[in-house]
Amino acid sequence: MLEDKIIDLLSKKTKCPVCGEECISWYKKGFYTNFWKEKECPNCKATLKLKGKIIWVNRLIDLFFLIWYIFLFINIPQLCSLLLLFYICFKLFWKVLVVGPFSEIVPYNSTPLDDLLNSFRKLKALDKKGKIKVAAVITAVVLAFVGIGVCINHRKNIENNLTDLTYDIVQESCDNYGDYSKSKYQDIVSEQIYKNMNYLYVVNCTDKNNLEIVESKFTSIEPQILSLKSAEVNYSCYVRYQLNNENDSYIAKDLSYTVQWKSDDNNVWRVSDFDGDL
Ligand SMILES: [Zn+2]
């Protein structure tokens, strides 16, 4: 059975280096699953840790996964769960088949402060090539974080921009009572959608002057980035008005709409679809 083979593979490496006790239960206790912490021998209580280049490879994988996850979360949130699933599956096999056999258990006989001081001493004593390597890694990490910052900022800008545009187009459509020929947004919204955005519209009323508007306001407006090229803005309005030429025609409405936005190859955002109470 596969499980027996895996346990056999692991047991070659699972002797405590201090007391010599066979400790197959370490795998179950998470010795091979938490690469950032030292562990205790269940028999002699000696503090132990995993040693080997593979541990650092593993830490890098964790770090890259985190960066990628944040990047995806910002730009294509739909893919996040897929990446997480892939990562969990990969790490299961990775720990059992690679990290276990290619690392060794050693006594951990220094404090975290000693470790830190030692790494500074090592850094100071590095040759030119080593220093370049360290500088390259630090630069890569800094660039990754700057990149994430730029992504977040870019996303916020798009959200603010689309929220403002949606607000302006809806306001203009209401001001013009849906008259497309008076719109300055003809390049980014179609005539039919523009007309539908006029939430003051009343059947059989062609002129805004026939309306006596008591109250008209946005109650909420919420942007949502769907991908690098698409987004939607959900908004709702509240309006109270009366038709001038009729008595007893008082109208109060709570309305909710969704505007779909798409970006073309020149990064110009246009309204692609519209949905809501018409
Ligand atoms: Zn021990």
Residues whose N, C-alpha, C, O or C-beta is under 5 A from the ligand:
A	BS01	ZN	C16 V18 C19 G20 E21 C41 N43 C44 K45 A46
